[in-house]
Amino acid sequence: MEPGKVGRIGEAIAWLRTLGEAGDTDALERAVRLLAEAGRIEQAITWYRRAGEAGNANALWHVTQLLEKAGRPEEGKKLRRYGWEPHGAIAQPWEAAPPPAWVGSVRHAS
């Protein structure tokens, strides 16, 4: 990255962060993209998690991409499969039993 752009990117991130904290999820997503482009992957992951909590439906997908880019593909796969815990950690593996055969079928009374 060019030396003159570093300060401007920092200013942009700060401004976008302020908007994001006020509820602008698009601004928060733009700030996170700038963080990732600047190589600040861990910060970008944290901010994407916040964006997800604020309702950004694409946040989880973006984090999986960042994890793969950071050389952590297994974490990305685990996140994609199991999601986040309410406190922000990647959920532990879980399994759900298949529904009974009658779920979804219509039963008529005789």
MONOR-V999841 format. One record per residue. N is the residue number from 1. RES is the residue in one letter. NEAR is the number of other ideal C-beta (glycine too) atoms within 10 Angstrom. Layout:
n={N N}
res={RES RES}
near={NEAR NEAR}
This chain:
n={1 2 3 4 5 6 7 8 9 10 11 12 13 14 15 16 17 18 19 20 21 22 23 24 25 26 27 28 29 30 31 32 33 34 35 36 37 38 39 40 41 42 43 44 45 46 47 48 49 50 51 52 53 54 55 56 57 58 59 60 61 62 63 64 65 66 67 68 69 70 71 72 73 74 75 76 77 78 79 80 81 82 83 84 85 86 87 88 89 90 91 92 93 94 95 96 97 98 99 100 101 102 103 104 105 106 107 108 109 110}
res={M E P G K V G R I G E A I A W L R T L G E A G D T D A L E R A V R L L A E A G R I E Q A I T W Y R R A G E A G N A N A L W H V T Q L L E K A G R P E E G K K L R R Y G W E P H G A I A Q P W E A A P P P A W V G S V R H A S}
near={9 7 6 7 11 11 9 10 17 12 10 14 21 10 13 22 19 13 15 23 13 9 10 15 19 12 18 24 20 18 26 29 16 18 23 20 11 16 10 16 16 10 15 23 24 15 26 26 19 18 24 20 13 15 9 20 9 12 23 17 15 21 25 21 14 20 21 15 13 16 8 16 12 9 17 19 13 17 20 16 12 13 12 16 10 7 5 12 10 16 13 8 7 8 5 5 5 7 8 8 7 8 7 7 7 5 6 4 3 3}
